[in-house]
Amino acid sequence: MSSLYRFNNETAPLNAVQPFRSGGKHYRSACIQDVDVHYEEPSIIMKSNQLWEVLSNAVHQGGLVKANTAVNVRVPLTYESEEPQHDFMRFLHNRQLSPAHTTGFMTAAKLSHAACCDYAAEDFSLLAIATAGTSNAARAGLERDTYPGYHAGTINLFLWIDGRMSQAAMVNAMMTATEAKCAALADVGVMDSVHDLVATGTTTDAVCLAVSQSARYMHEHAYAGTATTLGCQLARLVYAVIYKAVYTQQHD
């Protein structure tokens, strides 16, 4: 991990933890205690006792929805489907989870290697969780073979923000998170094997951004770019969890 040591003390990445690698089954952030994270193969289930405003490209309940649960389900690396929503609905039924209030994701990554990081400020708190499989790493902007169905692989990123944000700020946060993901992949050295260039993601990456919109906070964030306090810290968390999840997935 020598690339980490290019940073000085003031800009060093935050330290992400991997609570499930040593056999743990539960994780609860010190900053956002309302979200309970439970790991049991083949899934990580993140659940709250309140509805959050969620923006995502989820397999199930993607777009802008109200949800209290996010689920990351592991599938085989060989998994391919033109209708992954049907497979996911079966999983929800078996786990007795509400389809209406659950956002659902799939990955072929090691769920035990999920990385978590949190941060608290005066007008927001953050929790970032990532799982990362990079077998289908790709560099955006280049020609490649494409396909209509869902292929496994995937970097799945879950961002929980206890605070108030405009919808524009939520989109801005997705952009900031993507920039941080690209930076982490470059520093780990993940390559697009088709073009032998640094990858910017995988062909099936997903992001889930959940915002509490809690009335406890007076201030609504209108922006979340890297020049804002919220965006800057969000990017640091994303960098930390992506780097840790990718590196350990590749080297363990």
JOHUNOR-V101431 format. One line per field, one symbol per residue. ss: DSSP state (H for helix, E for strand, C for the rest). psi: psi as a letter, one per 20 degrees, with the letter a starting at -180 (. if undefined). A space follows every 10 residues. Layout:
BEGIN
ss = ???
psi = ???
END
This chain:
BEGIN
ss = CHHHHHCCCC CCCCCCECCC CCCCCEEECC CCCCEEEEEE CCEEEEEEEE EEEEEECCCE CCEEEEEEEE EEEECCCCCE ECCHHHHHHH HHHHHCCCHH HEEEEEECCC HHHCEEEEEE CCCCEEEEEE EECCCCEECC CCCCCCCCCE ECCCEEEEEE EECEECHHHH HHHHHHHHHH HHHHHHHHCC EECCCCEECC EECCCEEEEE ECCCCCCCCE ECCCCCCCHH HHHHHHHHHH HHHHHHHHHH HC
psi = khhhjiqrhh jqqqoqqnii hjjqiqppqi hniioppppo plqppoqqjr pqppprlqgp lrborpqjpp popprqhjpp qimhhghhhg ggghjlqohh kpppqqqjro hijppqqrqp ahjqqqpppq qopkhlqqoq iqqrprqhrp qqdpopppop ooapqrhhhg ghhggghggh gggghghhkp qohhilrpqi brikqqpoop phkpihphpp piqkriiqgg gghghggggg hgggggghhh i.
END
